[in-house]
Structures are given as structure tokens and as C-alpha cells.
């Protein structure tokens, strides 16, 4: 009985090992070259170099729409692709270059602000791109003054409250 079990085990091992093709014979030189290229390029990233990361609009009236174009250059080794740009609130709208920016080329990101809020306001825009860091942050600032009608209404309400 032991001999028949041993013989069956040896035959099973022999059957499984003899049917295998040699995996080394299946390696294709073209695939090896493509894999080597892919691995060499895996360490290349685009670099988004912004002229400036913050813009101050100064003093603006409430409701006054303003915009600014942030300029950037791809100083990296691969095409720069901006995947998304989101603002910290709905009053700020970023518009960005959808096409890849080749190494050495420039691009721009337009940020529009509708003048909502009061006094000193600061809004951020987060850019998601295929850079090594993955995210860049832009900041816009403004001092929002009340509109002419708002100032008069505010003064009238203040007088009524003091009486």
C-alpha cells in the first residue's frame, strides 16, 4: 500500500513538471526593450513652476468681478497634465489648460472671483496634476468694500437701532 501511494505521488509530480513549457523561451526581445523604456521613464515627472502662487486684487467693491491669469512653466522631463482645479468656495472659479504642457512650454490658469464676502477675503485654488507632489495651491486675496447702496442701508439701520 505504501509503495503504491509513493508511486502515485512520484508519477503525479513527474506529470506536472514534465508538461511545463520553459518560461524563458517565451521572453520576447521587443517586450524586454519596451519594459526597459517604461522603467526608465517611470522616474521622470513634470514640474509645475508657477511665476507666483498668490495674487492680491487690492480693494474691490462688493459684487465686482475680477480675474487673474496665473502663469506656469513645465520645467520637468515629462508632459504636465492638470487633472483638476478646485476652489475653496463657489465664488471662485478656476479655468485651466486641458491639453498636456510639454517640457519647456508654458501654460496658464485663469481664476475668476465674483467679489462676494466682506472685508479681507482669502480664497484658495488647489490644482491636481501629474507632478511628483501631485497638488499645488494658489491663493487670491481682496479687501471687499460694501456697495454704495449697502453702505447707506447699513447707516440707516444703525441709526434705527440706536434710537
ABEGO torsion letter per residue (X at the ends): XAAAAAAAAAAAAAAAAAABBBAAAABBAAAAAAAAAAAAAAABBBBBBBABABBBAEBBBBGBBBBBBBBBBBABABBBBBABBBBABAABBBBBBABBBBBGBBBBBBBBBAGBEBEBBBBBBBBBBABAAGBBBBBBBBBBBBBAAAAAAAAAAAAAAAX
